[in-house]
Amino acid sequence: MMDFLNNFFNNIGKTIKGIARFSLVAGTIYVIVTGLISILEFGAFGITTIITGIVSVAFASIVLYGFGHLIEKVEEIADNTRYR
């Protein structure tokens, strides 16, 4: 268990990028299911729900992925410029 936690927090940039990928997939599935239910109840409103939801989930995932990538690069810069 401790190895998992150490790995989880030592590679935090990679962890954040993985969470971003997961949230994109899970969010897209959720939006599609919710949109299909909305189509059955409200008609065209469900299509708008699907389109808006997918765009929102994609944007949030891109921002989160970019943050993870930024952390990875800062760690790489810190490793390369550390006084030896």
N, CA, C and O atoms as CSV, one atom per row, in Angstrom:
chain,resi,resn,atom,element,x,y,z
A,1,MET,N,N,0.823,-1.195,0.000
A,1,MET,CA,C,0.000,0.000,0.000
A,1,MET,C,C,0.866,1.258,0.000
A,1,MET,O,O,0.568,2.231,-0.693
A,2,MET,N,N,1.938,1.223,0.785
A,2,MET,CA,C,2.806,2.392,0.845
A,2,MET,C,C,3.528,2.629,-0.477
A,2,MET,O,O,3.773,3.776,-0.852
A,3,ASP,N,N,3.872,1.553,-1.187
A,3,ASP,CA,C,4.511,1.712,-2.491
A,3,ASP,C,C,3.577,2.426,-3.452
A,3,ASP,O,O,4.001,3.297,-4.212
A,4,PHE,N,N,2.296,2.052,-3.414
A,4,PHE,CA,C,1.319,2.707,-4.277
A,4,PHE,C,C,1.233,4.190,-3.958
A,4,PHE,O,O,1.243,5.020,-4.867
A,5,LEU,N,N,1.147,4.535,-2.671
A,5,LEU,CA,C,1.034,5.945,-2.280
A,5,LEU,C,C,2.295,6.723,-2.628
A,5,LEU,O,O,2.216,7.862,-3.089
A,6,ASN,N,N,3.460,6.113,-2.411
A,6,ASN,CA,C,4.698,6.798,-2.782
A,6,ASN,C,C,4.759,7.040,-4.284
A,6,ASN,O,O,5.133,8.128,-4.722
A,7,ASN,N,N,4.399,6.048,-5.067
A,7,ASN,CA,C,4.384,6.183,-6.516
A,7,ASN,C,C,3.347,7.213,-6.947
A,7,ASN,O,O,3.578,7.997,-7.868
A,8,PHE,N,N,2.213,7.200,-6.275
A,8,PHE,CA,C,1.109,8.112,-6.595
A,8,PHE,C,C,1.540,9.565,-6.434
A,8,PHE,O,O,1.243,10.405,-7.284
A,9,PHE,N,N,2.242,9.858,-5.340
A,9,PHE,CA,C,2.617,11.244,-5.065
A,9,PHE,C,C,3.985,11.623,-5.622
A,9,PHE,O,O,4.240,12.807,-5.841
A,10,ASN,N,N,4.863,10.671,-5.855
A,10,ASN,CA,C,6.158,11.011,-6.431
A,10,ASN,C,C,6.051,11.351,-7.913
A,10,ASN,O,O,6.832,12.159,-8.415
A,11,ASN,N,N,5.116,10.760,-8.607
A,11,ASN,CA,C,4.876,11.057,-10.022
A,11,ASN,C,C,3.545,11.800,-10.166
A,11,ASN,O,O,2.656,11.360,-10.895
A,12,ILE,N,N,3.418,12.915,-9.472
A,12,ILE,CA,C,2.127,13.596,-9.408
A,12,ILE,C,C,1.700,14.139,-10.772
A,12,ILE,O,O,0.506,14.178,-11.071
A,13,GLY,N,N,2.644,14.553,-11.592
A,13,GLY,CA,C,2.297,15.028,-12.932
A,13,GLY,C,C,1.659,13.923,-13.757
A,13,GLY,O,O,0.651,14.138,-14.430
A,14,LYS,N,N,2.254,12.742,-13.697
A,14,LYS,CA,C,1.713,11.582,-14.414
A,14,LYS,C,C,0.354,11.194,-13.848
A,14,LYS,O,O,-0.547,10.814,-14.596
A,15,THR,N,N,0.202,11.288,-12.533
A,15,THR,CA,C,-1.070,10.964,-11.886
A,15,THR,C,C,-2.171,11.923,-12.340
A,15,THR,O,O,-3.284,11.495,-12.643
A,16,ILE,N,N,-1.859,13.212,-12.385
A,16,ILE,CA,C,-2.847,14.206,-12.809
A,16,ILE,C,C,-3.233,13.977,-14.261
A,16,ILE,O,O,-4.405,14.108,-14.617
A,17,LYS,N,N,-2.270,13.638,-15.102
A,17,LYS,CA,C,-2.577,13.360,-16.502
A,17,LYS,C,C,-3.468,12.125,-16.633
A,17,LYS,O,O,-4.356,12.089,-17.485
A,18,GLY,N,N,-3.236,11.116,-15.798
A,18,GLY,CA,C,-4.093,9.932,-15.807
A,18,GLY,C,C,-5.509,10.251,-15.352
A,18,GLY,O,O,-6.477,9.739,-15.914
A,19,ILE,N,N,-5.629,11.092,-14.342
A,19,ILE,CA,C,-6.954,11.515,-13.875
A,19,ILE,C,C,-7.673,12.294,-14.971
A,19,ILE,O,O,-8.885,12.155,-15.137
A,20,ALA,N,N,-6.937,13.110,-15.717
A,20,ALA,CA,C,-7.538,13.867,-16.815
A,20,ALA,C,C,-8.070,12.926,-17.900
A,20,ALA,O,O,-9.159,13.145,-18.432
A,21,ARG,N,N,-7.311,11.891,-18.225
A,21,ARG,CA,C,-7.770,10.916,-19.219
A,21,ARG,C,C,-9.021,10.197,-18.732
A,21,ARG,O,O,-9.984,10.033,-19.480
A,22,PHE,N,N,-8.998,9.769,-17.471
A,22,PHE,CA,C,-10.143,9.066,-16.900
A,22,PHE,C,C,-11.376,9.960,-16.871
A,22,PHE,O,O,-12.473,9.517,-17.209
A,23,SER,N,N,-11.198,11.221,-16.466
A,23,SER,CA,C,-12.355,12.121,-16.390
A,23,SER,C,C,-12.927,12.406,-17.775
A,23,SER,O,O,-14.133,12.612,-17.910
A,24,LEU,N,N,-12.082,12.421,-18.806
A,24,LEU,CA,C,-12.579,12.609,-20.167
A,24,LEU,C,C,-13.467,11.442,-20.574
A,24,LEU,O,O,-14.569,11.648,-21.084
A,25,VAL,N,N,-12.997,10.225,-20.353
A,25,VAL,CA,C,-13.770,9.039,-20.743
A,25,VAL,C,C,-15.040,8.924,-19.904
A,25,VAL,O,O,-16.129,8.748,-20.449
A,26,ALA,N,N,-14.907,9.021,-18.579
A,26,ALA,CA,C,-16.064,8.873,-17.700
A,26,ALA,C,C,-17.073,9.993,-17.922
A,26,ALA,O,O,-18.279,9.751,-17.937
A,27,GLY,N,N,-16.587,11.205,-18.092
A,27,GLY,CA,C,-17.479,12.335,-18.329
A,27,GLY,C,C,-18.210,12.226,-19.649
A,27,GLY,O,O,-19.394,12.551,-19.731
A,28,THR,N,N,-17.528,11.776,-20.676
A,28,THR,CA,C,-18.165,11.609,-21.990
A,28,THR,C,C,-19.252,10.545,-21.932
A,28,THR,O,O,-20.339,10.736,-22.478
A,29,ILE,N,N,-18.965,9.430,-21.276
A,29,ILE,CA,C,-19.980,8.374,-21.133
A,29,ILE,C,C,-21.189,8.907,-20.367
A,29,ILE,O,O,-22.331,8.674,-20.763
A,30,TYR,N,N,-20.936,9.620,-19.272
A,30,TYR,CA,C,-22.029,10.187,-18.475
A,30,TYR,C,C,-22.878,11.161,-19.295
A,30,TYR,O,O,-24.108,11.120,-19.242
A,31,VAL,N,N,-22.218,12.029,-20.046
A,31,VAL,CA,C,-22.938,13.018,-20.845
A,31,VAL,C,C,-23.783,12.337,-21.923
A,31,VAL,O,O,-24.919,12.745,-22.165
A,32,ILE,N,N,-23.249,11.321,-22.562
A,32,ILE,CA,C,-24.001,10.630,-23.613
A,32,ILE,C,C,-25.221,9.932,-23.024
A,32,ILE,O,O,-26.313,10.022,-23.586
A,33,VAL,N,N,-25.052,9.240,-21.901
A,33,VAL,CA,C,-26.192,8.562,-21.271
A,33,VAL,C,C,-27.244,9.582,-20.837
A,33,VAL,O,O,-28.435,9.395,-21.089
A,34,THR,N,N,-26.808,10.652,-20.192
A,34,THR,CA,C,-27.741,11.695,-19.766
A,34,THR,C,C,-28.424,12.343,-20.964
A,34,THR,O,O,-29.619,12.634,-20.917
A,35,GLY,N,N,-27.678,12.566,-22.026
A,35,GLY,CA,C,-28.260,13.157,-23.232
A,35,GLY,C,C,-29.284,12.247,-23.879
A,35,GLY,O,O,-30.323,12.716,-24.345
A,36,LEU,N,N,-29.008,10.949,-23.916
A,36,LEU,CA,C,-29.985,10.015,-24.493
A,36,LEU,C,C,-31.265,9.974,-23.669
A,36,LEU,O,O,-32.362,9.891,-24.222
A,37,ILE,N,N,-31.129,10.031,-22.363
A,37,ILE,CA,C,-32.326,10.096,-21.510
A,37,ILE,C,C,-33.083,11.397,-21.761
A,37,ILE,O,O,-34.313,11.404,-21.800
A,38,SER,N,N,-32.356,12.489,-21.931
A,38,SER,CA,C,-32.996,13.777,-22.218
A,38,SER,C,C,-33.687,13.778,-23.574
A,38,SER,O,O,-34.729,14.411,-23.741
A,39,ILE,N,N,-33.112,13.075,-24.541
A,39,ILE,CA,C,-33.746,12.985,-25.857
A,39,ILE,C,C,-35.091,12.285,-25.739
A,39,ILE,O,O,-36.066,12.695,-26.368
A,40,LEU,N,N,-35.144,11.237,-24.940
A,40,LEU,CA,C,-36.401,10.512,-24.762
A,40,LEU,C,C,-37.460,11.363,-24.077
A,40,LEU,O,O,-38.646,11.232,-24.378
A,41,GLU,N,N,-37.047,12.235,-23.157
A,41,GLU,CA,C,-38.010,13.036,-22.419
A,41,GLU,C,C,-38.295,14.382,-23.065
A,41,GLU,O,O,-39.446,14.818,-23.091
A,42,PHE,N,N,-37.265,15.054,-23.589
A,42,PHE,CA,C,-37.432,16.434,-24.050
A,42,PHE,C,C,-37.164,16.645,-25.536
A,42,PHE,O,O,-37.333,17.763,-26.024
A,43,GLY,N,N,-36.764,15.641,-26.254
A,43,GLY,CA,C,-36.520,15.777,-27.689
A,43,GLY,C,C,-35.180,16.411,-27.997
A,43,GLY,O,O,-34.135,15.936,-27.551
A,44,ALA,N,N,-35.221,17.493,-28.766
A,44,ALA,CA,C,-34.008,18.124,-29.279
A,44,ALA,C,C,-33.116,18.682,-28.185
A,44,ALA,O,O,-31.916,18.859,-28.396
A,45,PHE,N,N,-33.678,18.958,-27.030
A,45,PHE,CA,C,-32.872,19.456,-25.924
A,45,PHE,C,C,-31.761,18.476,-25.555
A,45,PHE,O,O,-30.687,18.893,-25.121
A,46,GLY,N,N,-32.007,17.194,-25.721
A,46,GLY,CA,C,-31.007,16.174,-25.408
A,46,GLY,C,C,-29.788,16.262,-26.301
A,46,GLY,O,O,-28.671,16.014,-25.847
A,47,ILE,N,N,-29.980,16.607,-27.553
A,47,ILE,CA,C,-28.846,16.756,-28.481
A,47,ILE,C,C,-27.969,17.924,-28.038
A,47,ILE,O,O,-26.742,17.839,-28.062
A,48,THR,N,N,-28.609,18.999,-27.640
A,48,THR,CA,C,-27.865,20.158,-27.130
A,48,THR,C,C,-27.100,19.789,-25.867
A,48,THR,O,O,-25.968,20.226,-25.664
A,49,THR,N,N,-27.729,18.981,-25.021
A,49,THR,CA,C,-27.078,18.525,-23.796
A,49,THR,C,C,-25.819,17.713,-24.116
A,49,THR,O,O,-24.775,17.899,-23.491
A,50,ILE,N,N,-25.929,16.824,-25.082
A,50,ILE,CA,C,-24.779,15.992,-25.456
A,50,ILE,C,C,-23.637,16.845,-26.003
A,50,ILE,O,O,-22.489,16.683,-25.589
A,51,ILE,N,N,-23.940,17.736,-26.915
A,51,ILE,CA,C,-22.899,18.562,-27.541
A,51,ILE,C,C,-22.231,19.469,-26.515
A,51,ILE,O,O,-21.004,19.533,-26.439
A,52,THR,N,N,-23.041,20.167,-25.729
A,52,THR,CA,C,-22.501,21.075,-24.719
A,52,THR,C,C,-21.704,20.316,-23.661
A,52,THR,O,O,-20.640,20.766,-23.236
A,53,GLY,N,N,-22.216,19.179,-23.245
A,53,GLY,CA,C,-21.530,18.386,-22.228
A,53,GLY,C,C,-20.186,17.862,-22.693
A,53,GLY,O,O,-19.204,17.916,-21.954
A,54,ILE,N,N,-20.140,17.352,-23.921
A,54,ILE,CA,C,-18.881,16.817,-24.438
A,54,ILE,C,C,-17.832,17.932,-24.583
A,54,ILE,O,O,-16.659,17.728,-24.270
A,55,VAL,N,N,-18.256,19.095,-25.052
A,55,VAL,CA,C,-17.324,20.212,-25.175
A,55,VAL,C,C,-16.810,20.640,-23.798
A,55,VAL,O,O,-15.621,20.914,-23.636
A,56,SER,N,N,-17.695,20.696,-22.820
A,56,SER,CA,C,-17.301,21.089,-21.465
A,56,SER,C,C,-16.346,20.080,-20.843
A,56,SER,O,O,-15.339,20.461,-20.247
A,57,VAL,N,N,-16.656,18.807,-20.980
A,57,VAL,CA,C,-15.793,17.756,-20.421
A,57,VAL,C,C,-14.432,17.776,-21.110
A,57,VAL,O,O,-13.402,17.632,-20.451
A,58,ALA,N,N,-14.419,17.951,-22.412
A,58,ALA,CA,C,-13.148,17.981,-23.147
A,58,ALA,C,C,-12.296,19.179,-22.709
A,58,ALA,O,O,-11.087,19.047,-22.513
A,59,PHE,N,N,-12.920,20.323,-22.560
A,59,PHE,CA,C,-12.173,21.518,-22.144
A,59,PHE,C,C,-11.589,21.339,-20.752
A,59,PHE,O,O,-10.422,21.658,-20.526
A,60,ALA,N,N,-12.384,20.833,-19.819
A,60,ALA,CA,C,-11.896,20.622,-18.457
A,60,ALA,C,C,-10.760,19.603,-18.433
A,60,ALA,O,O,-9.792,19.770,-17.691
A,61,SER,N,N,-10.871,18.560,-19.231
A,61,SER,CA,C,-9.828,17.538,-19.275
A,61,SER,C,C,-8.543,18.080,-19.882
A,61,SER,O,O,-7.450,17.738,-19.430
A,62,ILE,N,N,-8.664,18.919,-20.895
A,62,ILE,CA,C,-7.477,19.518,-21.512
A,62,ILE,C,C,-6.748,20.408,-20.513
A,62,ILE,O,O,-5.520,20.384,-20.432
A,63,VAL,N,N,-7.504,21.191,-19.756
A,63,VAL,CA,C,-6.888,22.065,-18.754
A,63,VAL,C,C,-6.181,21.235,-17.686
A,63,VAL,O,O,-5.050,21.542,-17.312
A,64,LEU,N,N,-6.840,20.187,-17.195
A,64,LEU,CA,C,-6.244,19.327,-16.174
A,64,LEU,C,C,-5.015,18.601,-16.714
A,64,LEU,O,O,-4.009,18.491,-16.015
A,65,TYR,N,N,-5.083,18.107,-17.944
A,65,TYR,CA,C,-3.950,17.420,-18.564
A,65,TYR,C,C,-2.780,18.391,-18.732
A,65,TYR,O,O,-1.630,18.033,-18.476
A,66,GLY,N,N,-3.072,19.602,-19.159
A,66,GLY,CA,C,-2.028,20.612,-19.314
A,66,GLY,C,C,-1.347,20.939,-17.997
A,66,GLY,O,O,-0.133,21.139,-17.956
A,67,PHE,N,N,-2.118,20.994,-16.926
A,67,PHE,CA,C,-1.549,21.240,-15.607
A,67,PHE,C,C,-0.611,20.099,-15.216
A,67,PHE,O,O,0.480,20.346,-14.702
A,68,GLY,N,N,-1.022,18.863,-15.454
A,68,GLY,CA,C,-0.161,17.710,-15.164
A,68,GLY,C,C,1.113,17.741,-15.979
A,68,GLY,O,O,2.189,17.432,-15.468
A,69,HIS,N,N,0.999,18.113,-17.244
A,69,HIS,CA,C,2.171,18.207,-18.122
A,69,HIS,C,C,3.111,19.313,-17.634
A,69,HIS,O,O,4.332,19.154,-17.651
A,70,LEU,N,N,2.537,20.415,-17.206
A,70,LEU,CA,C,3.340,21.518,-16.676
A,70,LEU,C,C,4.112,21.080,-15.440
A,70,LEU,O,O,5.288,21.415,-15.301
A,71,ILE,N,N,3.484,20.351,-14.556
A,71,ILE,CA,C,4.163,19.861,-13.361
A,71,ILE,C,C,5.301,18.919,-13.743
A,71,ILE,O,O,6.387,19.004,-13.169
A,72,GLU,N,N,5.069,18.020,-14.705
A,72,GLU,CA,C,6.136,17.121,-15.152
A,72,GLU,C,C,7.341,17.893,-15.681
A,72,GLU,O,O,8.485,17.559,-15.373
A,73,LYS,N,N,7.080,18.922,-16.474
A,73,LYS,CA,C,8.183,19.692,-17.059
A,73,LYS,C,C,8.923,20.501,-16.004
A,73,LYS,O,O,10.144,20.632,-16.081
A,74,VAL,N,N,8.215,21.045,-15.022
A,74,VAL,CA,C,8.875,21.788,-13.950
A,74,VAL,C,C,9.763,20.856,-13.133
A,74,VAL,O,O,10.874,21.229,-12.754
A,75,GLU,N,N,9.276,19.638,-12.860
A,75,GLU,CA,C,10.100,18.659,-12.142
A,75,GLU,C,C,11.343,18.291,-12.954
A,75,GLU,O,O,12.431,18.129,-12.401
A,76,GLU,N,N,11.169,18.161,-14.270
A,76,GLU,CA,C,12.309,17.852,-15.142
A,76,GLU,C,C,13.324,18.984,-15.133
A,76,GLU,O,O,14.528,18.735,-15.076
A,77,ILE,N,N,12.855,20.218,-15.189
A,77,ILE,CA,C,13.749,21.381,-15.142
A,77,ILE,C,C,14.482,21.436,-13.809
A,77,ILE,O,O,15.681,21.712,-13.759
A,78,ALA,N,N,13.751,21.172,-12.730
A,78,ALA,CA,C,14.377,21.196,-11.401
A,78,ALA,C,C,15.450,20.120,-11.288
A,78,ALA,O,O,16.510,20.355,-10.708
A,79,ASP,N,N,15.179,18.946,-11.838
A,79,ASP,CA,C,16.186,17.863,-11.803
A,79,ASP,C,C,17.421,18.231,-12.608
A,79,ASP,O,O,18.540,17.914,-12.204
A,80,ASN,N,N,17.232,18.897,-13.745
A,80,ASN,CA,C,18.357,19.243,-14.616
A,80,ASN,C,C,19.159,20.419,-14.130
A,80,ASN,O,O,20.313,20.573,-14.530
A,81,THR,N,N,18.593,21.262,-13.279
A,81,THR,CA,C,19.306,22.459,-12.830
A,81,THR,C,C,19.744,22.368,-11.373
A,81,THR,O,O,20.284,23.330,-10.829
A,82,ARG,N,N,19.520,21.235,-10.744
A,82,ARG,CA,C,19.895,21.053,-9.344
A,82,ARG,C,C,21.415,21.106,-9.207
A,82,ARG,O,O,22.147,20.532,-10.013
A,83,TYR,N,N,21.870,21.805,-8.171
A,83,TYR,CA,C,23.325,21.902,-7.914
A,83,TYR,C,C,23.858,20.533,-7.534
A,83,TYR,O,O,23.293,19.848,-6.681
A,84,ARG,N,N,24.958,20.139,-8.179
A,84,ARG,CA,C,25.545,18.809,-7.914
A,84,ARG,C,C,26.837,18.928,-7.198
A,84,ARG,O,O,27.469,17.917,-6.893
